[in-house]
Amino acid sequence: MRPTFRAFLVLAAGIPLTLFLIIFDDALWPIGIAYLGFALLVIGFDALRTSPFRRLSLTIETPDVLFVGETDSMAVTITGSSNHPPSAFEILCDVDVLLTSPPQQQGVLRSGETLRFELPLTPARRGVTELQRLWLRWSGPMSLAERRHVQSLNRSIPVIPNVRAVQRAAVTFAARDALFGVKMQRQQGDGTEFDALREYVPGLDHRSIDWKHSARHHKLVCKEFRTERNHQIILAFDTGHLMAGHLQGLPKLDHAINAGLLLGYTALRTGDRIGVFGFDSDVRTFAEPFGGVPRFPRLQRLTAEIDYRQDETNFTLGLMALLGRLKRRSLIVLLTDFVDTITAELMLENIQRLVSRHLVLFVTLRNPDLVEAVEAPPDTLRDANRTVIADSFLRERRIVLERLRRMGVHCIDAPSTEIGSDLLNRYMLIKQQELI
């Protein structure tokens, strides 16, 4: 129990009042003392009306799991007794470095009512986060006295890749009648694997007409084909220090994992097989390709175990190890990052070896800060220097991407907000053209 700032103001107001009365008439000084005594009496009465914590019922509900980059909430419910006087509550939660600190919230608890707080929890990285303490502060009816209580939480919550966003995006891209304004998707093509015969209707490709069966049925029929399945797709994640850097509030590695999960979910639905490979200075993760939508939780678990590293990426060791483990032609989706043409030389050399046996899809995240620095008009000499440096970085990225395309590598360089949709579109285009 302690007095509030309002109580100090009430007491402090008695000091100039007493001085004024003494200056006006020495005999009036007892009035000032009486005022101070009355103020203390009122503060004490308000303190007695402030309910102790044992008369309150506190319920805390936390989510079982958090998704990186997405906000969930912790519910805190406070219930008072039937004769509980109106009290102003303030609540604050201590969290660790994986979470963005939720803002302080306020509310008023009245007699016979329940006060509920929703504290937002937004993880910035994967891992296991801990909710440490919950701070409560409430005052009496006149806000002259307050009580405090610290509730120890010690609750650990796993933070995993954002599967919610993956499923929402997958539903959007799977819907052929998506609403206007949604990013256009490339649908899968006819493929080369025979599926069925159907009666010819105007508008179908004349080359699909089966003349032999048309003569037998005395009407034009054409062949329908479906896209081949059971392709091998390897999600190769660069887990080096460049991918641990943040981009728009999340590490680049998490943006890459979310895009990879979206591709993996779609590929499993279309009958292809998904494998996972993670490397930096050494091989960190490898899982043989597996198929079937029911195996998606395994893909989620494998990507959740990919940790952040501060090592320099060894493309020679990593990509050659991957090349030696693959026994059949696969689509290798390499999600990585680079700085300039010099640091990219070894990467280009080893990707060239992959291209000789596999189809490689190179995916990198575009930094919007560099684009903004180039496009922004320079007002000072420092701004001009930033523009020149940013433009040189973008120019060298274009040189590396052009060299990759000349090798036969499919390249995607997109912002983090579009990387998942661009990757999915390119995968559909590759399946349509039967390149795997």
C-alpha positions as CSV (number, residue, x, y, z in Angstrom):
1,M,0.0,0.0,0.0
2,R,1.3,3.4,-0.9
3,P,-0.1,6.9,-1.6
4,T,-0.5,8.1,-5.2
5,F,0.8,11.2,-6.8
6,R,-2.7,12.7,-6.4
7,A,-2.3,12.2,-2.6
8,F,1.0,14.0,-2.6
9,L,-0.7,16.9,-4.5
10,V,-3.5,17.0,-1.9
11,L,-1.0,17.1,1.0
12,A,1.3,19.6,-0.8
13,A,-1.7,22.0,-1.3
14,G,-1.9,22.3,2.5
15,I,1.6,23.8,2.8
16,P,1.0,27.1,0.9
17,L,-2.5,27.3,2.5
18,T,-1.0,27.1,6.0
19,L,1.7,29.7,5.1
20,F,-0.9,32.0,3.8
21,L,-3.0,31.7,6.9
22,I,0.0,32.4,9.2
23,I,0.9,35.5,7.2
24,F,-2.6,36.7,7.3
25,D,-3.2,36.0,11.0
26,D,-1.0,34.0,13.4
27,A,-4.0,32.7,15.2
28,L,-5.3,30.8,12.0
29,W,-2.4,28.3,11.9
30,P,-4.5,25.5,13.4
31,I,-6.7,25.6,10.3
32,G,-3.7,24.5,8.2
33,I,-2.9,21.7,10.6
34,A,-6.5,20.6,10.5
35,Y,-6.5,20.6,6.7
36,L,-3.4,18.3,6.7
37,G,-5.0,16.0,9.3
38,F,-8.2,15.8,7.3
39,A,-6.2,15.1,4.1
40,L,-4.4,12.2,5.9
41,L,-7.7,10.9,7.1
42,V,-9.2,10.9,3.6
43,I,-6.1,9.2,2.2
44,G,-6.3,6.6,4.9
45,F,-10.0,6.0,4.3
46,D,-9.3,5.6,0.5
47,A,-6.5,3.1,1.4
48,L,-9.0,1.1,3.5
49,R,-11.4,1.0,0.5
50,T,-8.7,-0.3,-1.8
51,S,-9.2,-4.1,-2.0
52,P,-6.3,-6.3,-1.2
53,F,-5.1,-8.8,-3.8
54,R,-6.6,-11.7,-1.9
55,R,-10.1,-10.4,-2.6
56,L,-9.4,-10.4,-6.3
57,S,-9.6,-13.4,-8.7
58,L,-6.9,-13.4,-11.4
59,T,-7.1,-15.6,-14.5
60,I,-4.4,-15.7,-17.1
61,E,-4.8,-17.4,-20.5
62,T,-1.8,-17.7,-22.8
63,P,-1.6,-19.3,-26.3
64,D,-0.1,-22.7,-26.6
65,V,2.1,-21.6,-29.5
66,L,3.1,-18.4,-31.2
67,F,3.7,-17.8,-34.9
68,V,6.7,-15.7,-35.9
69,G,5.7,-12.3,-37.2
70,E,2.0,-12.7,-36.3
71,T,0.4,-11.1,-33.2
72,D,-1.5,-13.3,-30.7
73,S,-2.8,-12.2,-27.3
74,M,-2.6,-13.2,-23.7
75,A,-5.9,-12.7,-21.8
76,V,-5.9,-11.5,-18.3
77,T,-9.2,-11.5,-16.4
78,I,-9.7,-9.7,-13.1
79,T,-12.8,-10.4,-11.0
80,G,-13.6,-8.5,-7.8
81,S,-16.1,-9.2,-5.0
82,S,-19.7,-8.1,-5.0
83,N,-18.9,-5.1,-2.7
84,H,-15.7,-4.2,-4.5
85,P,-15.5,-0.4,-5.0
86,P,-14.6,1.0,-8.5
87,S,-10.9,0.8,-9.0
88,A,-8.6,1.9,-11.8
89,F,-6.3,-1.0,-12.8
90,E,-3.0,-0.8,-14.8
91,I,-1.3,-3.9,-16.1
92,L,2.1,-4.6,-17.6
93,C,3.9,-7.8,-18.6
94,D,7.6,-8.5,-18.7
95,V,8.7,-10.7,-21.6
96,D,12.1,-11.8,-23.0
97,V,13.9,-10.6,-26.1
98,L,12.0,-12.8,-28.5
99,L,8.8,-10.8,-28.0
100,T,8.0,-7.2,-28.5
101,S,7.0,-5.7,-25.1
102,P,3.3,-5.3,-24.9
103,P,2.1,-1.8,-24.0
104,Q,0.8,-0.9,-20.6
105,Q,-3.0,-1.1,-20.5
106,Q,-5.6,0.5,-18.2
107,G,-9.2,-0.2,-17.2
108,V,-11.7,0.3,-14.4
109,L,-13.1,-2.6,-12.4
110,R,-16.6,-1.9,-11.0
111,S,-18.6,-3.8,-8.4
112,G,-19.9,-7.1,-9.6
113,E,-18.1,-6.8,-13.0
114,T,-15.2,-8.5,-14.7
115,L,-12.3,-6.6,-16.2
116,R,-10.5,-8.3,-19.1
117,F,-7.2,-7.3,-20.7
118,E,-5.8,-8.5,-24.1
119,L,-2.0,-8.1,-24.1
120,P,-0.6,-8.5,-27.6
121,L,2.3,-10.9,-28.1
122,T,4.3,-10.4,-31.3
123,P,7.4,-12.6,-31.6
124,A,10.3,-11.3,-33.7
125,R,12.2,-14.6,-33.9
126,R,11.6,-18.3,-33.7
127,G,12.6,-20.2,-30.5
128,V,11.1,-20.6,-27.1
129,T,9.9,-17.4,-25.5
130,E,9.2,-16.8,-21.8
131,L,6.5,-14.7,-20.1
132,Q,8.3,-13.6,-17.0
133,R,6.1,-11.4,-14.7
134,L,2.8,-9.6,-14.7
135,W,2.7,-6.3,-12.9
136,L,-0.6,-5.1,-11.4
137,R,-1.4,-1.7,-9.9
138,W,-4.8,-0.5,-8.8
139,S,-6.1,2.4,-6.7
140,G,-9.0,3.2,-4.4
141,P,-12.2,5.0,-5.4
142,M,-10.6,8.4,-5.0
143,S,-7.2,7.4,-6.5
144,L,-5.4,8.6,-3.3
145,A,-3.9,5.2,-2.4
146,E,-2.8,2.3,-4.5
147,R,-1.7,-1.3,-4.2
148,R,0.7,-3.3,-6.3
149,H,1.1,-7.0,-7.0
150,V,3.7,-8.9,-9.1
151,Q,2.5,-12.2,-10.4
152,S,5.2,-14.6,-11.4
153,L,4.4,-16.3,-14.7
154,N,7.4,-18.3,-15.9
155,R,5.5,-19.7,-18.9
156,S,7.4,-20.9,-21.9
157,I,5.7,-20.7,-25.3
158,P,7.3,-22.1,-28.5
159,V,7.6,-19.7,-31.4
160,I,7.3,-21.6,-34.8
161,P,7.2,-20.6,-38.5
162,N,4.0,-18.7,-39.5
163,V,1.8,-21.6,-40.7
164,R,-1.3,-19.5,-40.4
165,A,-0.1,-17.1,-43.1
166,V,1.0,-20.1,-45.2
167,Q,-2.4,-21.7,-45.1
168,R,-4.2,-18.4,-45.9
169,A,-2.0,-17.8,-48.9
170,A,-2.4,-21.4,-50.0
171,V,-6.2,-21.1,-49.9
172,T,-6.0,-17.9,-51.9
173,F,-3.7,-19.3,-54.6
174,A,-5.7,-22.6,-54.8
175,A,-8.9,-20.8,-55.5
176,R,-9.4,-20.3,-59.2
177,D,-12.1,-17.8,-58.7
178,A,-10.1,-15.5,-56.4
179,L,-11.4,-12.0,-55.9
180,F,-10.2,-9.3,-58.2
181,G,-7.2,-7.5,-56.7
182,V,-5.5,-10.6,-55.4
183,K,-2.1,-11.2,-57.0
184,M,-2.6,-13.1,-60.3
185,Q,-1.5,-16.7,-60.2
186,R,-0.3,-19.0,-62.9
187,Q,-2.3,-22.2,-63.1
188,Q,-0.8,-25.5,-63.8
189,G,-0.7,-26.6,-67.4
190,D,-1.9,-29.6,-69.2
191,G,1.3,-31.7,-68.7
192,T,2.2,-34.7,-70.7
193,E,0.7,-37.6,-68.7
194,F,-2.5,-39.0,-70.2
195,D,-5.5,-38.6,-67.9
196,A,-8.8,-39.2,-69.8
197,L,-10.7,-38.7,-73.1
198,R,-13.4,-36.1,-73.5
199,E,-15.7,-34.9,-76.2
200,Y,-14.2,-32.1,-78.3
201,V,-15.8,-28.7,-77.9
202,P,-14.8,-25.5,-79.8
203,G,-11.9,-23.8,-78.2
204,L,-9.9,-26.9,-77.4
205,D,-6.5,-27.4,-79.0
206,H,-6.8,-29.3,-82.3
207,R,-3.6,-31.1,-81.6
208,S,-5.2,-32.9,-78.7
209,I,-7.8,-34.7,-80.9
210,D,-7.4,-38.5,-80.9
211,W,-8.4,-39.4,-84.4
212,K,-8.3,-43.1,-83.8
213,H,-10.8,-43.0,-80.9
214,S,-12.8,-40.4,-82.8
215,A,-13.3,-42.8,-85.6
216,R,-14.3,-45.5,-83.2
217,H,-16.9,-43.3,-81.4
218,H,-18.1,-41.6,-84.5
219,K,-17.5,-38.2,-82.9
220,L,-14.5,-36.0,-82.2
221,V,-12.8,-36.8,-78.9
222,C,-9.6,-35.4,-77.5
223,K,-7.1,-36.4,-74.9
224,E,-6.8,-34.7,-71.5
225,F,-3.4,-34.6,-69.8
226,R,-2.4,-33.9,-66.3
227,T,0.8,-32.6,-64.9
228,E,3.3,-35.3,-63.8
229,R,3.6,-35.8,-60.1
230,N,6.2,-37.2,-57.7
231,H,8.8,-34.6,-58.5
232,Q,11.5,-34.0,-56.0
233,I,11.8,-30.5,-54.6
234,I,14.6,-29.6,-52.1
235,L,14.2,-26.5,-50.0
236,A,17.8,-25.4,-49.4
237,F,18.1,-22.7,-46.7
238,D,21.2,-20.6,-46.3
239,T,21.4,-20.2,-42.5
240,G,24.5,-18.0,-42.5
241,H,24.9,-14.6,-40.9
242,L,23.5,-12.7,-43.9
243,M,20.1,-14.5,-43.4
244,A,20.1,-13.7,-39.7
245,G,19.8,-10.0,-40.5
246,H,16.4,-8.3,-40.1
247,L,14.2,-7.2,-42.9
248,Q,10.9,-5.4,-42.2
249,G,10.7,-6.7,-38.6
250,L,11.7,-10.3,-39.2
251,P,15.0,-12.1,-39.9
252,K,15.5,-12.9,-43.6
253,L,15.6,-16.6,-42.7
254,D,12.1,-16.5,-41.4
255,H,10.8,-14.8,-44.6
256,A,12.5,-17.5,-46.5
257,I,11.0,-20.3,-44.3
258,N,7.5,-18.9,-44.7
259,A,7.9,-18.8,-48.4
260,G,9.3,-22.3,-48.4
261,L,6.4,-23.6,-46.3
262,L,3.9,-22.1,-48.8
263,L,5.7,-23.8,-51.7
264,G,6.0,-27.0,-49.7
265,Y,2.3,-27.1,-48.8
266,T,1.3,-26.5,-52.4
267,A,3.8,-29.1,-53.7
268,L,2.5,-31.7,-51.3
269,R,-1.0,-31.1,-52.4
270,T,-0.1,-31.5,-56.1
271,G,1.6,-34.8,-55.4
272,D,5.3,-33.8,-55.4
273,R,7.8,-34.7,-52.7
274,I,9.6,-32.1,-50.4
275,G,13.0,-32.3,-48.8
276,V,14.8,-29.9,-46.5
277,F,18.4,-28.8,-46.5
278,G,20.0,-26.2,-44.2
279,F,23.7,-25.2,-44.4
280,D,26.1,-22.4,-43.5
281,S,29.7,-23.3,-42.5
282,D,28.5,-26.9,-42.2
283,V,25.5,-28.9,-43.1
284,R,22.9,-28.3,-40.3
285,T,19.8,-30.1,-41.6
286,F,18.9,-32.6,-44.2
287,A,15.7,-34.6,-44.7
288,E,15.0,-36.9,-47.5
289,P,12.1,-35.9,-49.8
290,F,8.7,-37.1,-48.6
291,G,5.2,-36.7,-50.0
292,G,1.6,-36.4,-48.9
293,V,-0.3,-33.6,-47.3
294,P,-0.5,-35.4,-43.9
295,R,3.3,-35.0,-43.8
296,F,3.1,-31.2,-43.8
297,P,3.5,-31.1,-40.0
298,R,6.8,-32.8,-40.4
299,L,7.9,-30.1,-42.8
300,Q,6.8,-27.5,-40.3
301,R,8.8,-29.2,-37.6
302,L,11.9,-29.5,-39.7
303,T,11.9,-25.8,-40.6
304,A,11.2,-24.8,-37.0
305,E,14.4,-26.6,-36.0
306,I,16.5,-24.5,-38.4
307,D,18.4,-22.1,-36.1
308,Y,20.0,-18.7,-36.7
309,R,23.7,-18.8,-37.1
310,Q,26.4,-16.1,-37.3
311,D,28.8,-18.2,-39.4
312,E,30.0,-17.4,-42.9
313,T,28.2,-19.5,-45.5
314,N,30.4,-22.1,-47.2
315,F,28.7,-22.7,-50.5
316,T,31.4,-25.2,-51.6
317,L,30.8,-27.5,-48.7
318,G,27.1,-27.0,-48.5
319,L,26.1,-27.3,-52.2
320,M,28.5,-30.2,-52.9
321,A,27.2,-32.1,-49.9
322,L,23.7,-31.6,-51.3
323,L,24.8,-32.7,-54.7
324,G,26.2,-35.9,-53.3
325,R,23.0,-36.8,-51.5
326,L,20.6,-36.4,-54.4
327,K,20.2,-39.5,-56.5
328,R,17.7,-38.2,-59.0
329,R,17.0,-35.0,-60.8
330,S,15.3,-32.5,-58.5
331,L,14.2,-28.9,-58.3
332,I,16.5,-27.2,-55.8
333,V,15.1,-24.1,-54.3
334,L,18.1,-22.2,-53.0
335,L,17.0,-19.4,-50.5
336,T,20.0,-17.3,-49.8
337,D,21.5,-13.8,-49.9
338,F,24.7,-12.2,-51.0
339,V,26.3,-8.7,-50.9
340,D,28.2,-8.1,-54.1
341,T,29.9,-9.9,-57.0
342,I,33.1,-10.7,-55.0
343,T,31.3,-12.6,-52.2
344,A,29.1,-14.3,-54.8
345,E,32.0,-15.8,-56.8
346,L,32.1,-19.1,-54.9
347,M,28.4,-19.3,-54.8
348,L,28.2,-18.9,-58.6
349,E,30.9,-21.5,-59.2
350,N,29.1,-24.2,-57.1
351,I,25.6,-23.4,-58.4
352,Q,27.1,-24.1,-61.9
353,R,27.8,-27.6,-60.7
354,L,24.3,-28.1,-59.5
355,V,22.8,-26.9,-62.8
356,S,24.5,-29.7,-64.7
357,R,22.3,-32.3,-62.9
358,H,19.4,-30.4,-61.4
359,L,17.0,-27.6,-61.9
360,V,17.9,-24.7,-59.7
361,L,15.6,-21.9,-58.5
362,F,17.6,-19.1,-56.9
363,V,15.5,-17.0,-54.4
364,T,16.8,-13.9,-52.7
365,L,15.1,-11.0,-50.8
366,R,15.2,-7.5,-52.2
367,N,16.0,-4.9,-49.6
368,P,13.4,-2.0,-49.9
369,D,15.8,0.3,-48.1
370,L,18.3,0.2,-50.9
371,V,15.5,0.9,-53.5
372,E,14.2,3.7,-51.4
373,A,17.7,5.2,-51.0
374,V,18.2,5.1,-54.8
375,E,14.8,6.6,-55.6
376,A,14.8,9.3,-52.9
377,P,16.0,12.8,-54.0
378,P,19.3,13.6,-52.3
379,D,19.0,16.8,-50.2
380,T,22.4,16.7,-48.6
381,L,25.9,15.4,-49.5
382,R,25.4,12.5,-47.2
383,D,22.1,11.6,-49.0
384,A,24.0,11.7,-52.3
385,N,26.6,9.3,-50.9
386,R,23.9,6.9,-49.7
387,T,22.3,7.0,-53.2
388,V,25.5,6.2,-54.9
389,I,26.4,3.3,-52.6
390,A,22.9,1.9,-52.7
391,D,22.9,2.1,-56.5
392,S,26.2,0.2,-56.7
393,F,24.9,-2.6,-54.5
394,L,21.8,-2.9,-56.6
395,R,23.9,-2.9,-59.8
396,E,26.1,-5.7,-58.5
397,R,23.0,-7.7,-57.5
398,R,21.7,-7.4,-61.1
399,I,25.0,-8.5,-62.5
400,V,25.0,-11.7,-60.3
401,L,21.4,-12.5,-61.1
402,E,22.1,-12.0,-64.8
403,R,25.0,-14.4,-64.6
404,L,22.8,-17.0,-62.9
405,R,20.2,-16.7,-65.6
406,R,22.8,-17.3,-68.3
407,M,23.7,-20.5,-66.5
408,G,20.1,-21.6,-66.8
409,V,19.1,-20.8,-63.2
410,H,15.6,-19.5,-62.5
411,C,15.9,-16.4,-60.3
412,I,13.5,-14.6,-58.0
413,D,14.5,-11.3,-56.4
414,A,11.4,-9.9,-54.7
415,P,10.4,-8.0,-51.6
416,S,9.5,-10.0,-48.5
417,T,5.8,-9.2,-48.9
418,E,5.8,-10.8,-52.4
419,I,8.4,-13.5,-52.1
420,G,5.9,-16.3,-51.3
421,S,3.6,-15.5,-54.1
422,D,6.4,-15.1,-56.6
423,L,8.0,-18.4,-55.6
424,L,4.6,-20.2,-55.9
425,N,4.0,-18.7,-59.3
426,R,7.4,-19.7,-60.6
427,Y,6.9,-23.3,-59.3
428,M,3.6,-23.5,-61.2
429,L,5.3,-22.2,-64.3
430,I,8.1,-24.8,-64.0
431,K,5.5,-27.6,-63.7
432,Q,3.6,-26.2,-66.6
433,Q,6.6,-26.3,-68.8
434,E,7.7,-29.7,-67.5
435,L,11.2,-28.6,-66.7
436,I,12.0,-30.8,-63.8
